[in-house]
Amino acid sequence: MAHELSRDHTLAVLDRRAPLMGSTIASTALLQWEIDLPLEALGRRIGRPKAQRAYLRSRRAVDDLKQIIAQEGIRCGYRDRDALYLAGDAYGRRALESEAAVRVDAGLESCFLPADQVRDRFGIDRTGAILSGGSASADPAQLTAGLLRRAQARGARLFSPVDVIEAVSDPDGVTLLTSTGFAVRASAVVFCCGYERPKGVTAPDSRVVSTWALASTPGFAGPAWLRDTLVWEGSDPYLYMRTSNDGRLIVGGEDEDSPTAHASRALLERKTARILAKLKGLLPEVALEVAYAWAGAFGESASGLPHIAPVPGMAHAWSVMGFGGNGITSSVIASQVVAAWVRGETDPDADLYLA
């Protein structure tokens, strides 16, 4: 958001933590266009035309991010990836076969693989999978730092720690009240602070869950195909994984419907053991040594789509919440949608994210 808005506006970024902290440093950074809710299921919820637009916009966002990284020369380990979506207990073989057909109809590069092809190509025993192109991975901290530095070079100013506790608007702008008693005046404000909201900024129907992840030591000796492929599964909770450019395997999942469970050290140990057990069941030949294990919180919406909308009852203010597992991809979309509103225009896909 800072990178986009700093092109045309005098900008201040207020952060209650140091830059890169919060969810940024915890992200596993699977840069996917696939939304947590499959295209077919999303179509049943919001209608097929809107669902197709949402998927195509998400697909475009990955390309747009790649272009930004290249144009700005940001060194963040960006790498193009395929994505392997495995049949699971929530979406089995028939669901994935139908999903692949719907994606192809929408113009998305996906194909269904039956069980024998999944086994022969990837050594995984599942009833089927969807293989898709157009995803990527990156180092989330390096990416964020690069974007903020470019914004600063265009005149943006970063202030932290600054805890905004309340926001009040009037016909001419917005006043932000901070915990230290200082007030900040702006002609327009964008709240993109995850799930911690100042007083007066409402949120749509959603839930905050806890999630866990781990990273191996460098030099992970896994199958060659895993270097170019993101893996996730149609299960609840689902397992996902990718490799890093320094040769680590990053694995996550075991989501739990609790906004606070991630703070438990004992639960971190149990969840790490479960993730390793699931990984072993998926790829029995894989052996790794855990270097890091961590947990965090993230929000989920019923549709899996981000929330990008004007703040109700507050003029000159917008809120952004990147619900689901694709927050980085959603942030690209949000920066484009909000930038159009600030210019007095409307992005053609803005209606998708208002709920």
Buried (B, 14 or more C-beta within 10 A) or exposed (E): BBBBBBEEBEBBBBBBBEBBBBBBBBBBBBBBBBBBBBBBBBBEBBEBEBBBBBBBBBBBBBEBBBEBBEEBEBEBBBBEBBBBBBBBEBBBBEBBBBBBBBBEEBEBEBBBBBBEBBEEBBBBEBBBBBBBBBBBBBBBBBBBBBBBBBBBEBEBEBEEEBBBEBBBBEEEBBBBBBEEEEEBEBEBBBBBBBBEBBEBBEBBEBEBBBBBBBBBBEEBEBBEEBBEBBBBBBBEBBBBBBBBBEBBBBBBBBBBEBBEBBEBEEBBEEBBEBBBEBBEEBBEEBEBEBEEBBBBBBBBBBBBBBBBBBBEEBEBBBBBBBBBBBBBBBBBBBBBBBBBBBEEEEBEBBEBBEB
